[in-house]
Amino acid sequence: MQKSLFLLIPLLLWGCEKTFDNIVDVSTDNFQVTSATQNKASYDLKNPGDSILTARIGFTRLSQIQQVFFNVIASDNSILNSSPVEMFDISNNLFSASFELKREFPNGRYTLNFIAKGTSGETKLVATSSFNFNNGQDNVPPVVSNLMMADSVQAGGTILFTVEASDSNGLSDIEFVFYETFDPNGVQIVNTSGVSQFPMFDDGNTSENGDVTAGDGIFTVVLTFPTTALRGTWRFEFRARDRSKELSNTIIHNIVVF
């Protein structure tokens, strides 16, 4: 999105009796959820055997179920499975399936969404549960590099600039890539919402943000300097923040507005 500088001024373990976190109303279909569990309340990939999540959901014996699935929702609200994980009836309307938890997944609180299809043919969310996940990796701060930015711009002109961000814990560990701006008097630019750290984008949205390829680690912004911008040397500072809130190195670049 083109920016104007002024606008920029415990779930169950097996065998426990506790029920699942939440049930969605299923009164319009002919089945009833009785339990929804997983084999652990938390997973830490530093521990052998913690990489496999096994989920189970039970229905009353008279329930008529056509299909059952689940989705794994990460702490950043992304869906980790490429398609719904199909569950299989292992005994009298008790459905089960497993899912591999990987080191590149972000740490945090996860949610399982259980989805069922009854005889009506309608697919709906019927229960949710949650668990904690640690990917087992020692956190390392991200790194920003390879800034591409003009050295000068005319007031009223538009520039596109990019910076590369990387993280040894995986690109998915990067939470936020941003820049801060200081005018020729050294005053930091803060927008009307009180924001001073302005986001850069790796979303492939060329028309709005100028980014060419989503998810390649190159973050982009298109910025317009208003005709009333102060003439002189402006300072830009670039950093990244990971999911553990650790900050990267800082790249400083000066640009002359004339």
Sequence and secondary structure as in RCSB ss.txt:
>XXXX:A:sequence
MQKSLFLLIPLLLWGCEKTFDNIVDVSTDNFQVTSATQNKASYDLKNPGDSILTARIGFTRLSQIQQVFFNVIAS
DNSILNSSPVEMFDISNNLFSASFELKREFPNGRYTLNFIAKGTSGETKLVATSSFNFNNGQDNVPPVVSNLMMA
DSVQAGGTILFTVEASDSNGLSDIEFVFYETFDPNGVQIVNTSGVSQFPMFDDGNTSENGDVTAGDGIFTVVLTF
PTTALRGTWRFEFRARDRSKELSNTIIHNIVVF
>XXXX:A:secstr
  EETTTT     TT     SEE   TTSS  EEEEEES SEEETTSTTTTEEEEEEEE TT  EEEEEEEEE T
TS B SSS EEEEEEETTEEEEEEE  TTS  EEEEEEEEEEETT  EEEEEEEEEEEE        EEEEEE  
SEE TT EEEEEEEEE TT GGGEEEEEEEEE TTS B   TTS  SEE B S  HHHH   STTSSEEEEEEE 
 TTS  EEEEEEEEEEETT  B   EEEEEEE 
